[in-house]
């Protein structure tokens, strides 16, 4: 990496890209069985909600077609009901 030619008012700003900390973070605590189970159930609930919304939402977004109606609800012609 190249050095800056212009003066920098704070030396730590110029040296910040090479700074390494000598402090190690504490080790991560392992999750308990209850925490793993709870996170899994939350994840499954979210996925089930998304899948359910797709299953119920996709048919509702389809365009309505008259041929999709059951036979008993078909409209009658004007001849029978027009008197």
C-alpha positions in Angstrom: 0.0 0.0 0.0 1.3 3.5 -0.7 2.0 6.1 1.9 0.3 9.5 1.8 2.5 12.4 0.8 0.4 15.1 2.4 0.6 15.7 6.1 -2.2 14.1 8.2 -3.2 15.9 11.4 -3.8 12.6 13.3 -1.4 9.8 12.9 -3.9 7.2 13.9 -6.1 8.0 10.9 -3.2 7.3 8.5 -2.3 4.1 10.3 -5.9 2.8 10.7 -5.8 0.4 7.8 -2.9 -1.5 9.4 -4.2 -1.6 13.0 -4.8 -5.0 14.5 -6.4 -5.5 17.9 -4.7 -7.7 20.5 -8.0 -8.1 22.4 -9.7 -11.4 21.7 -13.5 -11.5 22.0 -15.0 -13.9 24.5 -16.0 -17.3 23.3 -19.6 -17.8 22.2 -21.9 -19.6 24.5 -23.4 -22.8 23.2 -27.1 -22.9 22.7 -29.2 -25.0 25.0 -31.6 -27.7 23.6 -34.6 -25.5 24.5 -33.2 -22.5 22.6 -32.5 -24.7 19.5 -36.0 -26.1 19.7 -37.6 -22.7 20.1 -35.6 -21.2 17.1 -36.6 -24.2 15.0 -40.2 -23.9 15.8 -40.2 -20.2 15.0 -38.5 -20.9 11.7 -41.0 -23.6 10.8 -43.9 -21.4 11.7 -42.6 -18.6 9.4 -42.1 -21.1 6.6 -45.5 -22.7 7.1 -47.1 -19.2 7.0 -45.4 -18.3 3.7 -46.3 -21.7 2.1 -49.9 -21.3 3.4 -50.2 -17.8 2.0 -49.0 -19.0 -1.4 -51.4 -22.0 -1.4 -54.4 -19.7 -0.6 -53.2 -16.7 -2.5 -52.3 -18.1 -5.9 -55.8 -19.4 -6.7 -57.2 -16.0 -5.6 -54.9 -14.2 -8.1 -56.0 -16.3 -11.1 -58.4 -14.6 -13.5 -62.1 -15.6 -13.1 -63.5 -17.8 -15.9 -67.1 -18.7 -16.3 -66.2 -22.3 -17.1 -64.9 -22.7 -13.6 -68.3 -22.5 -12.1 -70.1 -25.6 -10.9 -72.9 -26.8 -13.1 -75.8 -25.9 -10.7 -74.8 -22.2 -10.6 -74.7 -21.5 -14.3 -76.8 -18.6 -15.4 -80.0 -19.5 -17.2 -80.7 -18.2 -20.6 -83.2 -15.3 -21.1 -85.8 -17.6 -22.5 -86.6 -19.3 -19.1 -86.4 -16.3 -16.8 -87.5 -13.4 -19.0 -91.3 -13.7 -18.8 
